[in-house]
Amino acid sequence: MNTWTPADRLIAPSLLAADFARVGEETKRAVASGADWMHLDVMDGHFVPNISFGPSTIDAVNQTDDVFLDVHLMISRPDVYLDDYIKAGADMITVHVEADHDVNETLDRIHAAGLKAGVVINPATPLSAAEPYFDKIDMLLVMTVVPGFGGQSFMPETMPKVTEAAKIRDQRGLNFHIQVDGGIDAKTAPIAIEAGANVLVAGSSTFRAPDMAAAISQLKAI
């Protein structure tokens, strides 16, 4: 993943919290404020009870800046729409183990396209559902809220999964990132980092902060 390693603290502002009428400007603002990645939540209104944006938005963000695009597919059939997001310019695609697809096959297709690939687990999903893919992934995303809407409260009960994932990764000599998404701010980020996460998805706490650069700097300094 370029030169990034799990030892690096990476901040990925979530476009879900941005002003959708100014996607290009908001992307540039995030990058200028110190964002390492941009996190893009794709929702289909079926796998999660919300609809966000599709490949055209990914393409627009890709055309705006060369920032690393971390695309999280919260859709029922990621295998059906995968090529659309690959072509749109995603740099990494993460897919849910709970979705209706062959996870191994989907990961292989993402890698075959030259992208990074990861798996996602919801708060109610045990880590054991993701562990079979640890040898294949570039990142594990542990949801720290029930996915679907931004601005929710962080769920600390998800942290044991982060800790266990980091332990298994290190014991097996693997090198995948551990990302957390949901309710991440200056108060909850230390909890996630202490548990073993290194990639922080932050939506409201970055895009809606009075000073986005200061907010991102604070998260990096924790």
Backbone as CSV, one residue per row, in Angstrom:
resi,resn,N_x,N_y,N_z,CA_x,CA_y,CA_z,C_x,C_y,C_z
1,MET,0.859,-1.168,0.000,0.000,0.000,0.000,0.896,1.219,0.000
2,ASN,1.510,1.461,-1.105,2.588,2.443,-1.183,3.625,2.048,-0.142
3,THR,4.108,2.998,0.661,5.087,2.644,1.681,4.446,2.568,3.060
4,TRP,3.116,2.633,3.130,2.444,2.580,4.425,2.528,1.185,5.026
5,THR,2.707,1.149,6.343,2.721,-0.109,7.075,1.748,0.008,8.245
6,PRO,1.439,-1.111,8.906,0.564,-1.042,10.070,1.132,-0.206,11.220
7,ALA,2.401,0.173,11.117,2.990,1.039,12.140,2.629,2.505,11.921
8,ASP,2.088,2.814,10.748,1.739,4.199,10.416,0.329,4.541,10.888
9,ARG,0.171,5.732,11.453,-1.153,6.254,11.787,-1.709,6.957,10.559
10,LEU,-2.832,6.502,10.067,-3.418,7.070,8.855,-4.827,7.577,9.137
11,ILE,-5.107,8.775,8.647,-6.421,9.379,8.836,-7.153,9.405,7.500
12,ALA,-8.356,8.840,7.502,-9.161,8.743,6.279,-10.506,9.433,6.500
13,PRO,-10.595,10.725,6.200,-11.881,11.411,6.341,-12.949,10.752,5.470
14,SER,-14.135,10.621,6.032,-15.235,9.979,5.310,-16.038,11.010,4.535
15,LEU,-16.121,10.802,3.227,-16.843,11.738,2.365,-18.329,11.792,2.707
16,LEU,-18.808,10.798,3.440,-20.214,10.767,3.832,-20.585,11.993,4.667
17,ALA,-19.592,12.567,5.351,-19.840,13.733,6.206,-19.574,15.055,5.493
18,ALA,-19.165,14.986,4.241,-18.836,16.199,3.486,-20.089,16.839,2.895
19,ASP,-19.902,18.018,2.324,-20.970,18.704,1.599,-21.048,18.091,0.204
20,PHE,-22.092,17.315,-0.058,-22.202,16.594,-1.329,-22.304,17.525,-2.534
21,ALA,-22.701,18.752,-2.304,-22.804,19.703,-3.415,-21.438,20.236,-3.828
22,ARG,-20.425,19.934,-2.999,-19.081,20.450,-3.263,-18.051,19.337,-3.086
23,VAL,-18.319,18.187,-3.681,-17.469,17.008,-3.477,-16.013,17.276,-3.854
24,GLY,-15.793,17.906,-4.990,-14.427,18.185,-5.420,-13.706,19.103,-4.460
25,GLU,-14.358,20.189,-4.077,-13.752,21.140,-3.147,-13.511,20.504,-1.783
26,GLU,-14.461,19.691,-1.338,-14.324,19.036,-0.044,-13.156,18.047,-0.044
27,THR,-12.973,17.349,-1.145,-11.837,16.433,-1.258,-10.528,17.201,-1.173
28,LYS,-10.437,18.288,-1.913,-9.219,19.101,-1.885,-8.972,19.671,-0.492
29,ARG,-10.037,20.068,0.184,-9.899,20.610,1.538,-9.359,19.555,2.493
30,ALA,-9.853,18.325,2.364,-9.390,17.245,3.229,-7.913,16.951,3.001
31,VAL,-7.519,16.878,1.740,-6.118,16.594,1.413,-5.217,17.724,1.906
32,ALA,-5.636,18.961,1.687,-4.852,20.112,2.141,-4.759,20.166,3.662
33,SER,-5.739,19.555,4.330,-5.765,19.551,5.791,-4.968,18.403,6.394
34,GLY,-4.401,17.539,5.537,-3.543,16.472,6.033,-4.098,15.069,5.935
35,ALA,-5.218,14.893,5.241,-5.779,13.546,5.084,-4.796,12.642,4.350
36,ASP,-4.668,11.406,4.832,-3.807,10.424,4.164,-4.575,9.703,3.059
37,TRP,-5.813,9.342,3.353,-6.700,8.673,2.408,-8.031,9.415,2.392
38,MET,-8.867,9.096,1.405,-10.275,9.483,1.440,-11.085,8.197,1.538
39,HIS,-12.016,8.171,2.475,-12.865,6.994,2.683,-14.225,7.254,2.051
40,LEU,-14.633,6.359,1.159,-15.893,6.539,0.435,-16.831,5.370,0.711
41,ASP,-17.937,5.664,1.364,-18.918,4.648,1.731,-19.974,4.505,0.646
42,VAL,-20.011,3.351,0.020,-21.003,3.066,-1.021,-22.124,2.242,-0.394
43,MET,-23.342,2.783,-0.410,-24.492,2.119,0.207,-25.600,1.919,-0.818
44,ASP,-26.243,0.762,-0.756,-27.237,0.430,-1.782,-28.686,0.498,-1.318
45,GLY,-28.913,0.855,-0.058,-30.282,0.896,0.441,-30.874,-0.471,0.720
46,HIS,-30.077,-1.505,0.537,-30.536,-2.880,0.767,-29.685,-3.561,1.839
47,PHE,-28.371,-3.593,1.622,-27.476,-4.173,2.630,-27.479,-3.317,3.893
48,VAL,-27.577,-2.004,3.697,-27.736,-1.053,4.799,-28.915,-0.136,4.450
49,PRO,-29.578,0.429,5.471,-30.790,1.220,5.212,-30.507,2.666,4.810
50,ASN,-29.617,2.849,3.869,-29.308,4.192,3.388,-28.729,4.060,1.983
51,ILE,-28.797,5.123,1.219,-28.207,5.171,-0.116,-27.243,6.346,-0.153
52,SER,-26.045,6.127,-0.651,-25.068,7.220,-0.684,-24.722,7.591,-2.112
53,PHE,-23.655,7.027,-2.635,-23.238,7.382,-3.993,-22.659,6.179,-4.715
54,GLY,-22.508,6.336,-6.040,-22.052,5.242,-6.876,-20.738,5.525,-7.562
55,PRO,-20.438,4.777,-8.617,-19.149,4.897,-9.308,-18.861,6.296,-9.837
56,SER,-19.886,7.029,-10.252,-19.641,8.362,-10.813,-19.040,9.303,-9.781
57,THR,-19.448,9.159,-8.525,-18.870,9.990,-7.465,-17.425,9.591,-7.209
58,ILE,-17.157,8.293,-7.210,-15.779,7.822,-7.037,-14.905,8.396,-8.149
59,ASP,-15.412,8.346,-9.358,-14.673,8.876,-10.500,-14.432,10.376,-10.352
60,ALA,-15.431,11.109,-9.881,-15.288,12.557,-9.703,-14.212,12.881,-8.673
61,VAL,-14.207,12.142,-7.580,-13.185,12.355,-6.551,-11.809,11.998,-7.102
62,ASN,-11.752,10.913,-7.862,-10.491,10.481,-8.463,-9.937,11.527,-9.420
63,GLN,-10.822,12.200,-10.137,-10.392,13.230,-11.084,-9.951,14.504,-10.375
64,THR,-10.410,14.677,-9.144,-10.134,15.904,-8.394,-8.738,15.921,-7.798
65,ASP,-8.301,14.773,-7.289,-7.030,14.718,-6.572,-6.469,13.309,-6.677
66,ASP,-5.162,13.171,-6.482,-4.556,11.842,-6.575,-4.457,11.154,-5.213
67,VAL,-5.242,11.615,-4.245,-5.260,10.994,-2.925,-5.709,9.536,-3.038
68,PHE,-5.234,8.707,-2.123,-5.576,7.283,-2.074,-7.062,7.128,-1.757
69,LEU,-7.790,6.417,-2.617,-9.231,6.247,-2.451,-9.559,4.883,-1.855
70,ASP,-10.061,4.927,-0.648,-10.431,3.758,0.142,-11.947,3.595,0.026
71,VAL,-12.380,2.641,-0.803,-13.802,2.489,-1.122,-14.394,1.310,-0.350
72,HIS,-15.377,1.615,0.469,-16.030,0.632,1.333,-17.394,0.291,0.736
73,LEU,-17.520,-0.928,0.223,-18.760,-1.348,-0.430,-19.733,-1.946,0.581
74,MET,-20.716,-1.162,0.970,-21.787,-1.638,1.847,-22.979,-2.002,0.969
75,ILE,-22.769,-3.037,0.159,-23.796,-3.446,-0.796,-23.974,-4.961,-0.744
76,SER,-25.169,-5.408,-1.105,-25.502,-6.832,-0.984,-24.703,-7.725,-1.923
77,ARG,-24.437,-7.235,-3.149,-23.731,-8.047,-4.131,-22.498,-7.301,-4.665
78,PRO,-21.450,-7.214,-3.870,-20.249,-6.515,-4.334,-19.639,-7.140,-5.576
79,ASP,-19.829,-8.449,-5.737,-19.262,-9.126,-6.904,-19.888,-8.638,-8.209
80,VAL,-21.162,-8.279,-8.169,-21.868,-7.840,-9.376,-21.391,-6.466,-9.837
81,TYR,-21.111,-5.586,-8.882,-20.777,-4.198,-9.219,-19.292,-3.874,-9.093
82,LEU,-18.497,-4.875,-8.774,-17.085,-4.655,-8.482,-16.338,-3.941,-9.603
83,ASP,-16.526,-4.387,-10.829,-15.788,-3.798,-11.953,-16.071,-2.309,-12.116
84,ASP,-17.282,-1.878,-11.790,-17.634,-0.463,-11.907,-16.775,0.394,-10.981
85,TYR,-16.525,-0.116,-9.786,-15.743,0.653,-8.812,-14.250,0.564,-9.094
86,ILE,-13.830,-0.541,-9.652,-12.434,-0.659,-10.087,-12.157,0.366,-11.185
87,LYS,-13.051,0.423,-12.166,-12.881,1.354,-13.287,-13.008,2.811,-12.848
88,ALA,-13.758,3.057,-11.788,-13.983,4.429,-11.324,-12.747,5.045,-10.678
89,GLY,-11.774,4.194,-10.304,-10.533,4.740,-9.767,-10.237,4.431,-8.319
90,ALA,-10.927,3.445,-7.746,-10.625,3.050,-6.370,-9.189,2.549,-6.274
91,ASP,-8.543,2.831,-5.156,-7.205,2.295,-4.890,-7.282,1.068,-3.997
92,MET,-8.279,1.052,-3.129,-8.547,-0.117,-2.300,-10.052,-0.287,-2.205
93,ILE,-10.478,-1.529,-2.215,-11.895,-1.836,-2.046,-12.036,-2.821,-0.891
94,THR,-12.922,-2.470,0.045,-13.215,-3.379,1.150,-14.646,-3.877,1.010
95,VAL,-14.838,-5.159,1.305,-16.145,-5.801,1.140,-16.542,-6.509,2.429
96,HIS,-17.817,-6.557,2.676,-18.332,-7.187,3.892,-18.355,-8.706,3.778
97,VAL,-17.957,-9.354,4.869,-18.061,-10.815,4.904,-19.527,-11.228,4.999
98,GLU,-20.391,-10.316,5.460,-21.812,-10.631,5.615,-22.591,-10.553,4.299
99,ALA,-21.993,-9.952,3.274,-22.687,-9.774,1.996,-22.794,-11.103,1.239
100,ASP,-23.622,-11.105,0.205,-23.906,-12.315,-0.570,-22.923,-12.447,-1.735
101,HIS,-21.763,-13.022,-1.448,-20.750,-13.226,-2.490,-19.701,-14.201,-1.981
102,ASP,-18.889,-14.712,-2.905,-17.754,-15.552,-2.543,-16.614,-14.604,-2.186
103,VAL,-16.324,-14.470,-0.907,-15.358,-13.464,-0.450,-13.981,-13.694,-1.066
104,ASN,-13.535,-14.936,-1.080,-12.223,-15.226,-1.666,-12.152,-14.808,-3.129
105,GLU,-13.192,-15.118,-3.869,-13.219,-14.776,-5.289,-13.224,-13.255,-5.488
106,THR,-13.987,-12.555,-4.666,-14.038,-11.096,-4.773,-12.678,-10.480,-4.463
107,LEU,-12.026,-10.955,-3.417,-10.691,-10.450,-3.070,-9.702,-10.712,-4.203
108,ASP,-9.797,-11.893,-4.793,-8.902,-12.226,-5.913,-9.117,-11.283,-7.094
109,ARG,-10.362,-10.958,-7.376,-10.657,-10.047,-8.490,-10.115,-8.641,-8.220
110,ILE,-10.238,-8.199,-6.993,-9.715,-6.870,-6.640,-8.204,-6.844,-6.812
111,HIS,-7.537,-7.861,-6.302,-6.078,-7.932,-6.429,-5.647,-8.075,-7.885
112,ALA,-6.388,-8.843,-8.655,-6.046,-9.043,-10.069,-6.098,-7.735,-10.846
113,ALA,-6.917,-6.799,-10.372,-7.032,-5.489,-11.022,-5.932,-4.531,-10.573
114,GLY,-5.078,-5.005,-9.657,-3.977,-4.168,-9.191,-4.315,-3.291,-8.004
115,LEU,-5.448,-3.544,-7.368,-5.878,-2.755,-6.221,-5.578,-3.489,-4.920
116,LYS,-5.642,-2.747,-3.823,-5.586,-3.335,-2.495,-6.987,-3.805,-2.125
117,ALA,-7.057,-4.834,-1.267,-8.345,-5.432,-0.927,-8.451,-5.678,0.569
118,GLY,-9.663,-5.531,1.074,-9.876,-5.780,2.487,-11.253,-6.342,2.756
119,VAL,-11.440,-6.821,3.986,-12.751,-7.302,4.409,-13.239,-6.470,5.586
120,VAL,-14.563,-6.445,5.723,-15.222,-5.656,6.758,-16.103,-6.563,7.598
121,ILE,-16.126,-6.289,8.913,-17.063,-6.996,9.788,-17.889,-5.979,10.572
122,ASN,-19.178,-6.239,10.651,-20.096,-5.400,11.410,-19.927,-5.634,12.910
123,PRO,-20.454,-4.747,13.743,-20.300,-4.910,15.194,-20.773,-6.260,15.729
124,ALA,-21.835,-6.806,15.162,-22.373,-8.077,15.660,-21.667,-9.305,15.095
125,THR,-20.774,-9.102,14.134,-20.097,-10.221,13.471,-18.816,-10.586,14.207
126,PRO,-18.614,-11.859,14.533,-17.391,-12.255,15.235,-16.164,-12.167,14.334
127,LEU,-15.022,-11.989,14.952,-13.775,-11.907,14.194,-13.521,-13.189,13.409
128,SER,-14.000,-14.306,13.917,-13.786,-15.594,13.247,-14.339,-15.613,11.825
129,ALA,-15.300,-14.745,11.531,-15.861,-14.687,10.178,-14.884,-14.073,9.189
130,ALA,-13.947,-13.266,9.685,-12.959,-12.615,8.816,-11.619,-13.330,8.803
131,GLU,-11.338,-14.089,9.845,-10.009,-14.703,9.987,-9.592,-15.592,8.813
132,PRO,-10.505,-16.318,8.161,-10.076,-17.149,7.027,-9.433,-16.359,5.891
133,TYR,-9.632,-15.048,5.869,-9.116,-14.221,4.769,-7.874,-13.419,5.161
134,PHE,-7.389,-13.616,6.366,-6.267,-12.810,6.857,-5.021,-12.928,5.983
135,ASP,-4.795,-14.102,5.413,-3.606,-14.284,4.572,-3.715,-13.533,3.246
136,LYS,-4.906,-13.091,2.905,-5.159,-12.520,1.584,-5.397,-11.011,1.601
137,ILE,-5.719,-10.453,2.760,-6.158,-9.055,2.802,-5.016,-8.065,3.041
138,ASP,-5.274,-6.841,2.599,-4.383,-5.717,2.889,-4.901,-4.911,4.073
139,MET,-6.178,-5.092,4.386,-6.759,-4.366,5.513,-7.995,-5.074,6.047
140,LEU,-8.144,-5.019,7.370,-9.366,-5.449,8.040,-10.057,-4.196,8.563
141,LEU,-11.323,-4.029,8.208,-12.115,-2.918,8.732,-13.092,-3.457,9.766
142,VAL,-12.936,-2.974,10.990,-13.849,-3.329,12.070,-14.814,-2.161,12.258
143,MET,-16.084,-2.383,11.947,-17.080,-1.329,12.122,-17.311,-1.080,13.609
144,THR,-17.267,0.192,13.983,-17.460,0.560,15.382,-18.814,1.239,15.601
145,VAL,-19.652,1.183,14.570,-21.078,1.522,14.659,-21.807,0.550,13.731
146,VAL,-23.115,0.459,13.884,-23.907,-0.307,12.923,-23.934,0.506,11.635
147,PRO,-23.474,-0.047,10.516,-23.312,0.764,9.306,-24.633,1.223,8.692
148,GLY,-24.545,2.371,8.038,-25.708,2.888,7.335,-25.839,4.391,7.396
149,PHE,-25.520,4.962,8.561,-25.649,6.406,8.714,-24.444,6.971,9.458
150,GLY,-24.044,8.188,9.093,-22.950,8.846,9.780,-23.421,9.460,11.088
151,GLY,-22.460,9.896,11.913,-22.785,10.611,13.136,-23.227,9.747,14.298
152,GLN,-23.014,8.429,14.229,-23.415,7.543,15.319,-22.348,7.485,16.409
153,SER,-22.747,6.942,17.569,-21.829,6.834,18.702,-20.946,5.594,18.589
154,PHE,-19.693,5.762,18.929,-18.679,4.711,18.951,-19.096,3.577,19.884
155,MET,-18.869,2.338,19.454,-19.212,1.161,20.249,-17.933,0.518,20.792
156,PRO,-17.573,0.806,22.053,-16.320,0.280,22.604,-16.282,-1.236,22.696
157,GLU,-17.448,-1.867,22.692,-17.490,-3.329,22.792,-16.925,-4.024,21.558
158,THR,-16.633,-3.260,20.502,-16.015,-3.844,19.303,-14.494,-3.937,19.425
159,MET,-13.931,-3.304,20.438,-12.468,-3.220,20.538,-11.755,-4.554,20.769
160,PRO,-12.343,-5.504,21.501,-11.654,-6.796,21.631,-11.364,-7.456,20.282
161,LYS,-12.206,-7.221,19.287,-11.946,-7.786,17.952,-10.713,-7.146,17.326
162,VAL,-10.545,-5.856,17.552,-9.360,-5.162,17.035,-8.104,-5.723,17.688
163,THR,-8.151,-5.862,18.996,-6.998,-6.382,19.738,-6.645,-7.799,19.303
164,GLU,-7.656,-8.640,19.159,-7.418,-10.027,18.762,-6.897,-10.112,17.332
165,ALA,-7.424,-9.269,16.456,-6.958,-9.264,15.063,-5.490,-8.873,14.987
166,ALA,-5.109,-7.861,15.760,-3.710,-7.425,15.772,-2.805,-8.527,16.314
167,LYS,-3.286,-9.231,17.319,-2.511,-10.325,17.913,-2.303,-11.453,16.906
168,ILE,-3.377,-11.852,16.236,-3.286,-12.926,15.240,-2.380,-12.505,14.085
169,ARG,-2.556,-11.281,13.620,-1.726,-10.762,12.520,-0.248,-10.852,12.866
170,ASP,0.096,-10.381,14.054,1.503,-10.356,14.444,2.048,-11.760,14.669
171,GLN,1.245,-12.629,15.251,1.672,-14.008,15.486,1.944,-14.744,14.178
172,ARG,1.176,-14.401,13.155,1.310,-15.084,11.864,2.227,-14.348,10.896
173,GLY,2.820,-13.267,11.343,3.753,-12.529,10.494,3.091,-11.860,9.310
174,LEU,1.841,-11.460,9.479,1.109,-10.793,8.400,1.283,-9.279,8.506
175,ASN,0.752,-8.563,7.533,1.071,-7.135,7.455,-0.137,-6.279,7.078
176,PHE,-1.342,-6.725,7.426,-2.511,-5.940,7.033,-2.810,-4.818,8.031
177,HIS,-3.391,-3.753,7.498,-3.830,-2.639,8.329,-5.106,-3.026,9.066
178,ILE,-5.344,-2.356,10.194,-6.610,-2.505,10.908,-7.266,-1.131,10.969
179,GLN,-8.422,-1.040,10.351,-9.153,0.218,10.252,-10.397,0.165,11.132
180,VAL,-10.733,1.303,11.714,-11.982,1.423,12.469,-12.807,2.538,11.846
181,ASP,-14.125,2.357,11.869,-15.027,3.291,11.193,-16.315,3.420,11.988
182,GLY,-16.559,4.643,12.477,-17.798,4.909,13.189,-17.576,5.574,14.528
183,GLY,-17.990,6.835,14.636,-17.877,7.545,15.904,-16.458,7.863,16.323
184,ILE,-15.549,7.969,15.366,-14.142,8.226,15.696,-13.904,9.728,15.811
185,ASP,-13.406,10.134,16.977,-13.043,11.530,17.213,-11.894,11.566,18.214
186,ALA,-11.567,12.743,18.716,-10.417,12.877,19.616,-10.599,12.095,20.918
187,LYS,-11.843,11.823,21.302,-12.094,11.081,22.537,-12.040,9.572,22.332
188,THR,-12.526,9.113,21.196,-12.593,7.665,20.964,-11.377,7.111,20.232
189,ALA,-10.691,7.949,19.482,-9.517,7.481,18.733,-8.463,6.833,19.628
190,PRO,-8.153,7.404,20.813,-7.146,6.747,21.660,-7.532,5.326,22.056
191,ILE,-8.827,5.081,22.230,-9.297,3.740,22.594,-9.016,2.769,21.451
192,ALA,-9.311,3.205,20.229,-9.097,2.354,19.055,-7.617,2.114,18.798
193,ILE,-6.823,3.154,18.972,-5.380,3.027,18.749,-4.761,2.095,19.785
194,GLU,-5.175,2.244,21.022,-4.672,1.379,22.089,-5.029,-0.083,21.816
195,ALA,-6.186,-0.305,21.223,-6.625,-1.669,20.907,-5.830,-2.280,19.764
196,GLY,-5.275,-1.428,18.885,-4.464,-1.954,17.787,-4.796,-1.424,16.410
197,ALA,-5.740,-0.493,16.314,-6.086,0.084,15.008,-5.030,1.102,14.581
198,ASN,-4.799,1.207,13.277,-3.863,2.233,12.787,-4.456,3.123,11.704
199,VAL,-5.617,2.744,11.155,-6.281,3.590,10.160,-7.617,4.042,10.749
200,LEU,-7.764,5.348,10.885,-8.955,5.915,11.503,-9.829,6.592,10.459
201,VAL,-11.045,6.088,10.304,-12.028,6.765,9.450,-12.755,7.774,10.331
202,ALA,-12.707,9.018,9.935,-13.333,10.075,10.729,-14.173,10.944,9.810
203,GLY,-15.455,11.016,10.086,-16.352,11.792,9.240,-16.696,13.134,9.836
204,SER,-17.681,13.138,10.732,-18.142,14.384,11.338,-17.032,15.116,12.074
205,SER,-16.127,14.361,12.709,-15.072,14.996,13.507,-14.010,15.676,12.659
206,THR,-14.017,15.438,11.360,-13.069,16.127,10.479,-13.790,17.132,9.583
207,PHE,-14.694,16.664,8.752,-15.365,17.559,7.807,-16.196,18.640,8.493
208,ARG,-16.734,18.341,9.665,-17.608,19.312,10.334,-16.920,20.017,11.494
209,ALA,-15.610,19.829,11.600,-14.841,20.535,12.632,-14.662,21.999,12.233
210,PRO,-14.558,22.901,13.210,-14.307,24.307,12.892,-13.018,24.499,12.101
211,ASP,-12.023,23.656,12.400,-10.727,23.708,11.724,-10.342,22.276,11.363
212,MET,-10.541,21.902,10.115,-10.313,20.519,9.701,-8.853,20.118,9.861
213,ALA,-7.942,20.998,9.510,-6.513,20.685,9.625,-6.139,20.417,11.076
214,ALA,-6.671,21.208,11.992,-6.384,21.016,13.415,-6.973,19.700,13.905
215,ALA,-8.166,19.365,13.417,-8.814,18.119,13.828,-8.012,16.904,13.371
216,ILE,-7.541,16.935,12.129,-6.742,15.824,11.606,-5.404,15.750,12.320
217,SER,-4.795,16.896,12.558,-3.517,16.939,13.270,-3.660,16.356,14.669
218,GLN,-4.768,16.655,15.326,-5.014,16.130,16.668,-5.137,14.611,16.644
219,LEU,-5.833,14.077,15.648,-5.972,12.625,15.541,-4.628,11.956,15.281
220,LYS,-3.794,12.592,14.476,-2.480,12.018,14.175,-1.550,12.057,15.382
221,ALA,-1.783,13.023,16.273,-0.883,13.220,17.412,-1.208,12.325,18.602
222,ILE,-2.358,11.672,18.563,-2.776,10.831,19.696,-1.820,9.664,19.875
